[in-house]
Amino acid sequence: MRHGLFPPGCRVGVAVSGGADSVCLLKVLMELAPRWDLHLRVLHLDHGLRGTESRADAGFVERLAAASGLPFDLRSVNVAALGGNLEQAAREARRGFYLGLIRDGVVDRVATGHTADDQAETVLFRFLRGAGITGLAGMRALTPDGIARPLLELRRAEIRSWLSDRGIGWREDSSNAERRFARNRIRLDLLPALERDWNPSLAGTLVQLSRIARDEEDYWEKAVQALAAEHLRMDASAVLVNAKVLAELPPAASRRLVRHTIEVAKGGLSGVEFHHVERVLNLARKRDGHGRLLLPGLDVWRSFGTLRFHRADGGAPAFPHVVWNEIDTPVPGDCLDADRLIGPLTVRNWQPGDAMMLAGHGNETKIKDLFQRHRVPCWDRGAWPMVTSGGHIVWTRQFGVDARFAAGPGCKKLLLVREIAAPVIKLAQNESAGPPRTSL
């Protein structure tokens, strides 16, 4: 098959609603199954939206499967109880049903009855909502997660004619005539009006646009993967990219690389729109300085010419884990004179205004100035550990011991301070985790 939808021996779940398109899909695949070595089973999701009519649809599909000698899987979902946009909830329920069967190994692919008319409506709908080239590519004949659309190049009228010529019946979904749904208004009102007043071949034009956009997407997918391999760096749970690189790429490439970076860092592009990408690019194009953006589900920092993309989880900076112990031999930079301390040692994160005395200096230096001098990125500062005694910072990561508390000649009690990886704490049964505590 041209799109390679079903390899030989493929177990195919055929999504059948009872409507003309899905019934045609089932009949065609049944004719092709022996030639292509396909193993079919019929899938039906009852959305619970039309009461007796919905149950009658399910019964129709079940009888169709039985008459065809095919296994039948039925799932019922109360879509209305899920809340939110009803059309979106129904789509997500179907998608969850299909992908669950693929994930559980029941089927290898799920075939749906989407047609060229559905493609045209999808492209027009996405255009009206401001989609870019990615959105205008519409639906693919085969998705990476295993959803196949064999009828995507056929018109709805062709399908009904084919069924009628063979005396094959189908069900009509009364909700397809309800104009409260956006897709129905596009199909029933907008698209016919545009075809009547502007372009009689608009549906075909929209399908052609989707093919062009899809070819563009296929090219850019490979190009962006190459750019990402060259320019993106992973840092724990974040993704880093050089701001200058983004600023100097052609806009078409930089926008796509930003979208790809967001997708990698966040795990998807939900809620991300054109203006979000432009804000990131504007941040990258700044001549210098720091900056921060909060995007849907994502925290983007700029510091010292680097952009850091991190999932926004609302969590506080990690609590530093610092230990100290008595030693006999001084270690340069990290040894305290215990006799100079003016109170018990405590550990906390860095706070604006923190300062310490460096060796050979007569005045305190702001930790923030040290961050600037040593090019410590903004995102690392919140969890920068400060060991304090009597309200004074006596030690901090990288910058060592405050000169006023440093061990010197004749020191009788040396304390070596060091930062270690936080231990994994296993809670006993019935024990719950409380706020972090520092053991002194």
Residue, then its C-alpha position, 0 to 999 in steps of 0.5 A: m500500500r502506498h503509505g505502508l499502513f499495514p505490514p503483512g500479518c498486522r493485527v488491525g483494530v477497525a474503529v466503526s461508529g456505524g456511520a457510512d465512512s467507518v462501515c465502508l472502511l470495515k468492508v474494504l479491509m475485509e476484502l483486502a485482509p486475505r490478500w494483505d494477511l490482515h487480522l481484523r477486530v471491530l472497535h466501537l466507543d459509545h460516548g453515552l451522549r445520545g441515549t437510546e440512539s447511542r446504544a442502538d449504534a453499538g448494537f448495530v456495530e456488534r451485529l455487523a462484527a458478528a455477521s462478519g465473524l470478527p471479534f468485537d470490542l465495546r467501550s462505554v464512556n460518559v463523555a459529558a461527565l468529563g467536563g470541558n469541551l465536549e468535542q475535544a473530550a470525545r476525541e480524547a476518549r476515542r484516542g485513549f481507547y485506541l492507543g490503550l489497545i495498541r499499548d496492551g498488545v491487542v492490536d498493532r494498528v487502529a484504522t479510522g474512517h477519516t476521509a478527504d472531506d474530514q481533512a478539508e474541514t480539519v485544515l479549514f478549522r485549524f486555519l481559522r484558529g491561527a495554525g501554522i504550517t504544522g497545523l495546516a498539514g492536517m491529519r496523516a495517513l499513518t501516525p507514529d503511535g499507530i493510527a491509520r487512515p486508509l480513506l483519507e484520499l476518498r470523498r464522502a460522496e464516493i464512499r456513500s455511492w460505493l455503499s449504496d451500489r452494494g446495498i450496504g446500510w449504515r447508521e446516521d448520527s443525529s448529532n452530526a446535524e447539531r450546529r452547537f459543535a464547531r466542526n458541524r458548523i464548518r461542514l454544514d455552513l461555512l465550507p458550503a458557503l465558501e464553495r458557493d461564493w468563492n471556490p467550488s473546489l475549495a475542499g480539494t484545494l484544502v486537501q492539496l494545501s495539507r499535502i504541501a504542508r505535510d511535505e514541508e513538515d517532513y523536510w523540516e522534521k529532519a532539518v530540525q533534528a539535525l539542528a537539535a543534535e548540534h545545538l541542544r544540550m541536556d542539563a538534568s531535567a532542562v534543555l539548554v541552547n545558545a541564545k546567539v545561535l537562535a538569534e542568527l538562524p533564519p526565522a523559519a529555522s529558529r521558530r521550529l527549533v524553539r518549538h522542538t526545544i519546548e516539546v523536548a523540555k515540556g513533553g508536548l506543545s499543549g497551550v504553546e502558540f505563535h506569540h510564545v515562540e516569538r517571546v522566546l526569540n525576542l529573549a534570545r535576540k537581546r544584546d545582553g543581560h538576563g531574562r525570564l519567561l513563563l510559558p504554558g507549563l514551561d519556565v524559560w531563563r536567559s543567563f550569560g548567553t544561554l537559554r534554559f527551558h525547564r518544565a514549570d512544576g512550581g517546586a522550590p529550589a532543591f535544598p542543598h546537602v552540606v556536611w562538615n566534620e573535624i579533620d587534623t590537616p587543613v584543606p585550602g579553601d574549605c576549612l573553618d576554624a571552629d573557635r571563630l564561629i559565633g553560633p551553631l552551623t546551619v545550611r540554607n539556600w542563597q538569598p539576595g543580599d548575601a555577602m562574604m569576606l574574601a581573603g585579602h579583601g577589607n570589605e564584604t563582597k556580595i554573593k551576587d557579584l561573585f555570581q556575575r564574576h564567575r558567570v553562574p547562571c541565574w537558574d543555579r543560584g536559587a539552590w546555591p548552598m550557604v553555611t551560616s553561623g550567627g547570621h554570617i555566611v561562613w562557607t558557600r559553594q565554589f567561593g569557599v570559606d569566609a576569610r573571617f572564619a577561615a582556619g589559619p596557623g595554630c588553629k586547634k579545631l578544624l572543620l572541613v565543609r563539603e557538599i555531597a549528593a543528597p541521600v535517598i531516604k526510604l520511609a518506613q511503613n506509615e511514616s510520611a515525609g515532612p519538611p526538609r531538615t538539616s542535621l547538625 
